[in-house]
Amino acid sequence: MNTYDIIVIGTGAAASGVAYKCKSAGMSVAVVDELPYGGTCANRGCDPKKVLVGAVEVVDWAQRMNERGIDFQNLKINWKDLMVFKRSFTDPVPENREKHLHKAGIDTFHGSAKFTSAQSIKLGDIELTSKFIHIATGAKPAPLNIPGEGYLTYSDQFLELDDLPENIVFIGGGYISMEFAHIAARAGANVEIIHRGLRVLERFDPDLVNQLTKATLEAGIKLKLNTAVEAISKNGSQLVVSTSSGDKENVITDMVVHGAGRTPAIESMNPEVANIEWSRRGIKVNEYLQSVSNPHIYAAGDVADTEGLPLTPVAGSQSLIAASNIIKGNSKTANYNGTPSVAFTIPQIASVGLTEEEAEKQGLRFKVKKKETNLWYSSKRIIEKYSGFKTLVEKDTGKIIGAHLLGSHAGEVINIFAMAIRFNIPVSEIRRMIYAYPTNTSDVIYMV
């Protein structure tokens, strides 16, 4: 049996801080992963996705500028070449991550970890034991529990497609479906989203989502809302998606992509053997990211049940907090105030802080400022038909409690509002700031 001070299960953002910080503190560290080293974001998530988004943004921008100095006629996505470019980012990640861990003096293992006790795991014939175990295994697609589930394509598989199918159905109306649908449609596929809810991207401001929905439809993406997928079957070379929204209907397609939510990746590890309490939201942890039922266990990222959003920067922040608490004893807690969230659709939609509905439920006194900004210079110069904002400012303090943006640079500009919320910067100070002009951030003074 191999004995360590700490075992880290996972190699993504929620794991790295713990592994390196604990090693720097003089602890013996082992890292375990059944998937390629580097985690979801770098290998099969936000980083490769953003490479594809960047390419289709070029196509979208050129199309909008057609006959305004740009000849759009022959511009198109070459999917094979784009995937080669994408892989230039992702292919080196696993080997490089493992090399860095070895260089730091951290032992690495490959395989599926199974708990054998409160402080030990087994990978095949190898058993590891330690004082602490940090779980950072992330999340996996939630089971749909429908006939034909085996015909589904998952997000990581979509990001490895050598050829883009002519017809694609996305199940679910969250980040994965919306972002991938905008990529696929502009790369030439016929795309349809089937979502059981009344609107897509339900975490975002409904007024801005309504604008984005119009942009989505104009991009040629079909939206079938308030509709459940009941089964998937095969008919020759094609797939049949059976749906129900009162009336039953079949959708014929070449590929069906799962974008209907994710679930913490913990169940297969035999957590009950280690007395790890968990639910569909993840491992139950206290404010220090320590398991409520096993003091030897810490968890961070999408596998942990916390107030933090399931985002890579949140996982990275939690990793550092967990590391500090493991090394020095429980003293650090997370601050999720001012955490921005972005869906990289075209245009982008971004949010930070409270929505109108949330602020009203809390009984806050606030004023709302909102506007569709397609006629503002920043949108008009690039023929951006759909853009807008909504900001919520507390009346008594003059501080921003929520900001919601739609537009080509929403993912960048939202960070200004996130900083204001996190560090309690009042609107009066934001207005006094001298911004570079003409930039999208210079619009901020008109939004507050």
C-alpha positions, -999 to 999 in steps of 0.1 A, spaced: 0 0 0 13 35 -9 8 61 18 6 99 13 -3 130 32 -30 138 6 -45 121 -25 -61 144 -51 -87 128 -73 -90 148 -105 -66 171 -125 -87 201 -135 -92 235 -120 -107 222 -87 -77 199 -82 -45 218 -92 -44 243 -64 -46 216 -38 -20 194 -54 6 221 -59 0 241 -27 1 210 -5 33 198 -22 48 233 -16 39 230 21 60 198 23 33 173 21 35 141 0 10 142 -28 -5 117 -52 -28 127 -80 -53 103 -97 -74 107 -128 -93 82 -150 -95 108 -178 -67 126 -196 -48 149 -173 -59 186 -174 -96 184 -166 -127 194 -184 -120 230 -192 -87 226 -209 -94 193 -227 -131 190 -235 -148 221 -223 -145 259 -222 -111 263 -239 -116 242 -270 -152 255 -272 -139 291 -273 -116 282 -302 -146 271 -322 -166 302 -311 -138 325 -322 -140 310 -357 -177 313 -361 -176 349 -347 -155 357 -377 -181 343 -401 -210 361 -382 -192 394 -382 -183 392 -419 -218 383 -428 -232 413 -408 -207 436 -426 -215 422 -461 -217 450 -486 -204 474 -460 -168 470 -471 -167 433 -467 -174 407 -495 -189 377 -476 -196 356 -507 -169 329 -503 -163 329 -466 -171 297 -448 -159 274 -420 -136 245 -430 -145 222 -401 -116 198 -406 -91 226 -406 -108 242 -376 -106 210 -356 -69 206 -364 -64 241 -350 -85 233 -320 -64 202 -313 -32 222 -314 -45 236 -280 -59 204 -265 -36 176 -276 -5 188 -257 -25 193 -224 -25 159 -208 12 152 -213 23 187 -202 1 186 -171 16 153 -160 51 165 -167 45 196 -145 32 174 -117 62 151 -119 86 181 -119 69 193 -87 76 159 -71 39 148 -72 32 111 -79 7 105 -107 -17 76 -112 -42 67 -140 -74 48 -133 -108 48 -118 -106 54 -80 -128 33 -57 -130 40 -20 -120 11 2 -122 30 35 -126 65 48 -89 73 39 -80 49 11 -88 42 -25 -80 15 -50 -71 17 -87 -70 -18 -101 -44 -37 -80 -29 -5 -65 -42 8 -31 -34 43 -19 -40 57 16 -36 91 30 -45 115 58 -66 136 35 -84 130 2 -95 159 -20 -122 151 -46 -123 172 -77 -138 149 -103 -162 174 -117 -195 165 -134 -208 143 -161 -239 144 -184 -270 136 -163 -288 104 -174 -320 112 -193 -335 78 -186 -352 75 -220 -352 46 -245 -324 50 -270 -301 70 -247 -272 51 -262 -276 70 -294 -267 103 -277 -235 123 -286 -220 140 -256 -203 174 -255 -167 160 -254 -175 139 -284 -190 169 -303 -157 187 -297 -138 159 -314 -159 156 -345 -139 152 -377 -169 159 -398 -199 181 -389 -232 163 -396 -257 180 -418 -285 178 -393 -281 181 -355 -306 181 -326 -295 194 -292 -315 183 -261 -318 210 -235 -316 247 -235 -286 255 -213 -250 266 -220 -239 235 -239 -268 233 -263 -270 271 -270 -233 276 -275 -228 245 -296 -259 252 -316 -246 287 -325 -213 271 -335 -228 243 -356 -254 265 -374 -227 290 -385 -205 261 -396 -233 250 -420 -254 225 -401 -292 225 -398 -298 228 -361 -327 223 -337 -328 227 -299 -355 208 -280 -360 221 -245 -386 211 -219 -386 246 -203 -404 278 -214 -372 296 -223 -336 288 -229 -308 299 -206 -331 301 -176 -304 315 -153 -301 346 -174 -322 378 -175 -355 369 -193 -356 402 -213 -322 397 -227 -328 360 -233 -359 371 -254 -336 392 -276 -311 363 -278 -339 340 -288 -347 362 -317 -310 362 -328 -310 325 -324 -340 320 -347 -326 345 -373 -294 324 -373 -315 295 -386 -316 276 -354 -350 260 -346 -363 262 -311 -388 237 -298 -397 248 -263 -419 233 -236 -412 200 -253 -399 167 -238 -378 142 -255 -393 108 -249 -371 84 -269 -344 82 -296 -344 54 -321 -325 45 -353 -339 44 -388 -313 34 -413 -285 59 -411 -306 85 -393 -319 90 -358 -356 96 -348 -362 118 -318 -397 113 -304 -410 144 -286 -441 154 -268 -455 189 -261 -491 179 -259 -489 165 -294 -464 139 -302 -439 145 -330 -409 129 -345 -378 148 -355 -354 131 -381 -317 140 -377 -282 128 -381 -270 134 -346 -285 140 -311 -263 159 -287 -269 158 -249 -271 193 -234 -297 187 -208 -277 191 -176 -248 175 -157 -245 156 -125 -216 153 -100 -192 125 -109 -191 107 -75 -214 77 -76 -190 53 -93 -164 59 -66 -183 39 -39 -186 70 -17 -207 51 9 -177 30 17 -159 62 29 -190 75 46 -193 104 22 -227 121 23 -238 133 -11 -269 141 -32 -277 150 -68 -261 184 -61 -228 169 -50 -208 160 -20 -222 177 11 -194 200 24 -192 226 52 -181 262 46 -145 251 46 -152 226 17 -147 197 41 -171 167 39 -198 170 66 -196 132 72 -159 124 68 -134 149 81 -106 134 60 -124 144 28 -125 178 10 -142 185 -23 -143 214 -48 -157 223 -81 -187 207 -98 -186 176 -76 -192 196 -44 -225 209 -32 -218 246 -26 -233 280 -34 -208 286 -61 -218 285 -98 -205 255 -118 -178 275 -134 -141 270 -139 -129 301 -121 -151 291 -91 -136 257 -91 -101 272 -92 -109 296 -63 -123 267 -43 -92 246 -49 -70 273 -33 -94 276 -3 -94 238 2 -56 237 0 -53 264 27 -77 246 50 -60 212 45 -25 227 52 -34 252 80 -66 239 94 -101 252 86 -101 290 85 -108 301 49 -142 303 34 -154 311 -1 -167 345 -13 -189 340 -43 -201 377 -44 -197 392 -79 -191 359 -98 -199 366 -135 -213 340 -158 -212 341 -196 -228 320 -224 -207 324 -255 -236 324 -280 -237 350 -308 -242 375 -294 -229 367 -260 -251 370 -229 -236 377 -195 -248 381 -159 -235 390 -125 -253 395 -92 -290 394 -87 -318 392 -113 -348 414 -109 -368 385 -96 -342 376 -70 -339 412 -58 -376 415 -54 -378 383 -35 -352 396 -11 -373 428 -6 -345 451 -17 -352 487 -27 -336 491 -61 -339 509 -95 -337 492 -128 -321 507 -159 -324 488 -191 -322 494 -229 -318 477 -262 -286 492 -275 -285 481 -312 -285 518 -321 -255 527 -299 -223 533 -318 -206 502 -303 -233 480 -319 -241 501 -349 -206 501 -363 -206 463 -365 -243 460 -376 -252 442 -344 -289 439 -344 -294 425 -309 -276 440 -279 -288 454 -246 -283 457 -209 -302 457 -176 -286 470 -144 -300 469 -108 -288 496 -84 -297 497 -47 -314 529 -38 -300 534 -4 -264 527 -11 -260 535 -48 -243 501 -53 -248 477 -82 -266 445 -71 -270 430 -105 -259 435 -141 -270 417 -173 -256 422 -207 -262 411 -243 -237 418 -271 -205 408 -289 -184 420 -260 -207 411 -231 -182 385 -217 -155 412 -213 -176 441 -201 -194 421 -174 -161 419 -155 -164 457 -148 -197 451 -131 -184 420 -113 -155 440 -99 -179 467 -88 -202 442 -70 -173 423 -53 -155 454 -40 -186 475 -33 -177 502 -58 -207 527 -60 -222 539 -92 -208 574 -85 -172 561 -87 -179 541 -119 -192 573 -136 -161 592 -125 -138 567 -142 -121 578 -174 -125 550 -200 -106 544 -232 -128 554 -261 -143 542 -284 -145 509 -265 -173 487 -253 -163 493 -217 -168 531 -222 -205 523 -226 -206 513 -189 -212 549 -177 -245 550 -197 -256 517 -182 -256 529 -146 
